[in-house]
Amino acid sequence: MVSRRVSVQSNDGHDIFDVKTGQNINAAVELSKLRKVIVGNYVWIGQDAFVLYNTDIGDGSIIRAKSFVKNRFPNNCAAGGNHAKIIRTRIAWSRSCGDTDINVINDRYVRLTEE
C-alpha cells in the first residue's frame, strides 16, 4: 500500500562528475545495474516517503510518512526518519482502522522479524 506523494528513485536524477578527472562518477552502466529498489509483499509506505536505490523492504513492514529510505529493512518492522531506521520489530498491520484481533491479517504476514 503506497500513500500519496511517495517518490521511488533508482538513480541520482543527474550526472555527477569528478572535476579533476572529468569522469562521471554515478552513472556507470555497472552501477546502474546494481541499483535496485525491492519492496516486499504487504508493505505500507507512508505519505511523502522518499525511497532511494539500494533499498530492500521486507514483507509486512511499514515505512513511516516523510521518511528518507535507503537501506535494508527486514520483514515485519516499522521504520522511519531521515535517514530511516528500524523503530520496532515483530509488528503486523491491518488495512482497517479499529481491528482488535490479529487474526484479520493474513497469516503469511504475521511473522517474527528475521533480523
Wavefront OBJ file of the C-alpha trace (Angstrom):
o trace
v 0.000 0.000 0.000
v 1.538 3.286 -1.100
v 0.268 6.603 0.197
v 0.262 9.969 -1.557
v 3.367 11.699 -2.895
v 5.725 8.760 -2.387
v 8.860 9.013 -4.516
v 10.872 5.959 -5.593
v 14.154 6.606 -7.407
v 16.563 4.088 -8.888
v 19.215 6.705 -9.706
v 20.548 10.083 -8.577
v 18.493 12.028 -11.128
v 21.511 13.887 -12.518
v 25.015 13.012 -13.596
v 27.791 13.836 -11.137
v 31.339 14.399 -12.386
v 34.729 14.387 -10.709
v 36.079 17.873 -11.501
v 39.707 16.768 -11.550
v 39.322 13.761 -13.866
v 36.163 14.755 -15.723
v 34.762 11.251 -15.157
v 31.124 10.559 -14.496
v 31.108 9.007 -11.012
v 27.478 7.965 -10.619
v 26.095 6.763 -13.948
v 28.374 3.919 -14.963
v 26.460 1.053 -16.558
v 27.808 -1.337 -13.926
v 26.499 0.881 -11.112
v 23.103 1.278 -12.737
v 22.624 -2.485 -12.979
v 23.281 -2.887 -9.248
v 20.872 -0.151 -8.128
v 17.549 -1.687 -7.178
v 14.538 -0.911 -5.066
v 12.893 -4.020 -3.645
v 9.577 -3.717 -1.848
v 8.186 -6.908 -0.336
v 4.565 -8.019 -0.154
v 2.041 -6.299 2.096
v 4.232 -3.245 2.748
v 2.747 0.097 3.760
v 4.722 3.175 2.662
v 3.515 6.403 4.270
v 2.840 9.772 2.688
v 5.782 11.814 1.350
v 8.288 8.991 1.851
v 11.361 9.146 -0.370
v 12.733 5.691 -1.286
v 16.161 5.561 -2.954
v 18.054 2.848 -4.804
v 19.741 0.045 -2.846
v 16.683 -0.260 -0.624
v 15.099 -3.586 0.306
v 11.915 -3.502 2.409
v 10.801 -6.884 3.770
v 7.261 -8.311 3.724
v 4.725 -6.899 6.166
v 6.745 -3.791 7.043
v 5.726 -0.160 7.489
v 7.678 2.890 6.339
v 6.550 5.998 8.209
v 5.445 9.166 6.453
v 8.107 11.690 5.410
v 10.910 9.132 5.745
v 14.116 9.124 3.689
v 14.699 5.441 2.950
v 17.934 3.852 1.733
v 18.866 0.615 3.437
v 17.725 -2.961 4.070
v 14.760 -3.394 6.378
v 13.710 -6.890 7.487
v 10.177 -8.239 7.393
v 7.545 -7.109 9.897
v 9.310 -3.971 11.092
v 8.350 -0.317 11.357
v 10.963 2.139 10.085
v 11.079 5.872 9.711
v 13.042 9.063 9.953
v 15.649 10.929 7.978
v 17.655 8.557 7.331
v 15.110 5.849 8.133
v 15.979 3.493 10.969
v 14.166 0.499 12.398
v 11.825 1.738 15.111
v 10.183 -1.523 16.062
v 10.318 -5.171 15.012
v 7.805 -8.029 15.212
v 4.847 -5.916 14.059
v 1.922 -6.695 11.770
v -0.553 -4.189 10.374
v -4.152 -4.219 9.188
v -5.664 -2.205 6.353
v -8.659 -1.451 8.563
v -8.844 1.018 11.414
v -10.175 -0.302 14.725
v -9.390 -4.014 14.402
v -8.826 -5.686 17.751
v -7.913 -9.196 16.557
v -4.618 -10.000 14.816
v -6.397 -12.867 13.022
v -7.840 -10.384 10.498
v -4.356 -10.262 8.948
v -3.314 -12.992 6.524
v -1.085 -15.478 8.441
v 1.535 -15.048 5.760
v 2.236 -11.523 7.047
v 2.271 -12.255 10.767
v 5.809 -13.484 11.460
v 8.681 -12.738 13.767
v 11.142 -10.313 12.227
v 14.069 -12.034 10.530
v 16.991 -9.985 11.794
l 1 2 3 4 5 6 7 8 9 10 11 12 13 14 15 16 17 18 19 20 21 22 23 24 25 26 27 28 29 30 31 32 33 34 35 36 37 38 39 40 41 42 43 44 45 46 47 48 49 50 51 52 53 54 55 56 57 58 59 60 61 62 63 64 65 66 67 68 69 70 71 72 73 74 75 76 77 78 79 80 81 82 83 84 85 86 87 88 89 90 91 92 93 94 95 96 97 98 99 100 101 102 103 104 105 106 107 108 109 110 111 112 113 114 115
